[in-house]
Amino acid sequence: MKQIKLRVLSYNKSFLDTFLKGILLEFSFLHCSVTIVPLPKRTTLFTILRSPFVNAKSKEQFKLESHVAIVRVDSYAHACITLCYALKSVSSETISFKLVLQER
């Protein structure tokens, strides 16, 4: 069975949710079966020294959360593939893609 997998990454949860709703709407027009698998968010903590020469104890901490979802399309039709490439070209700096065409 052939299927298309899209790995969608965003640092903003609301952008990811609205983008996934748009993907579901677009694929529903093509009558493709689509499943969305949300993955757990990854949190990265950064610690930066405020003034490295005088006060080494004063530090700032930043947190970066990345939200990931996998969209699985079970149809391998030409229209589905062109829609995936169109979505990939439309993606902005808030959403990033990884497109995988695979055969099971």
N, C-alpha and C positions, 0 to 999 in steps of 0.2 A: 504494500500500500504506500502510495506516495503522499507526502504531506509537506506543508510549509510551516516553518517555525520562525516567529519574530520575537526577539528578545528586546524588550523596551525598557530603557532606564531613564529615570528622571530624579532630580533632587527635590522636586516639589510634588507632593502627593496629589494635590488638586489638579495640576496639569496632567499628571498621569491618568487620573480617573476620567477626565473629560476627553482625553485623547483615546482611551480605550473604548469609551462610549461611542465616539465617532467611528472607530474601527469596526465595532459591532454593527453599527448602522450601515456602513458601506458594504460590508460582507453580507448583510442580510438582503440587500438588493440583488446580490449575485446568487442567492440561494446556496451559500456555502455553509457547512457546519463548522462553527468556530468555538473553541474552548479557551478560556483565559485562566491561567494559573498564576496567582499572585505569589511571589516569593518573599521571604522575610526581609525586612529592611536591614541595611548594613549601616552601622554607625562608626564613624572614624573620629577620634578625638585628637586635637592638635594642641600642644602647649608651646607658647612662645614667651620668651623672656622680654619683659618690658624695657628694661635698661640693663644690658649685659655687663656694663662696667662697674656700676655703683651698687645697685641693689639686685643681687642675684635671686632673692626670694620673691620679688614681685613678678608674677607670671600672669598671662592671660590664657584662657582656655576657650577653644572653639570646637564646635561639633558639626560634622557634616553627615547628613543622613541621605542614603541613596535608596530609592524605591525601584524594585524590578518586578516585571511581570512577563510571562511567556504567553504568547498568543499562538495557538495551534490551529491551522486551517487544514482540514482533511481533504479538501478538493485541490486538484492539481491543474485546474483549467487555466487556459491562457489569460483569461480576464482576471483571475485571482492573482496570478504572478505579476501582471502589469500593474494591478492596484497596489501590490506590496512595494514594487519599485517606485511607484508614484508617491506612496506614503513615506518612503525612505528619502526621497528628494525633497519632500515638503518639511521634513523634520527640522527643528530649529536647534538653538543651543540649549534649550530647556529639556529636550527629549532626544535621546540617542537610540539608534537601532543596531541590531545585528540580525541579518536575514540568512536563514539556512533552508535550503531545499534538500530534502532527504527522502530516501526510499527505504521503507521498512520491509 
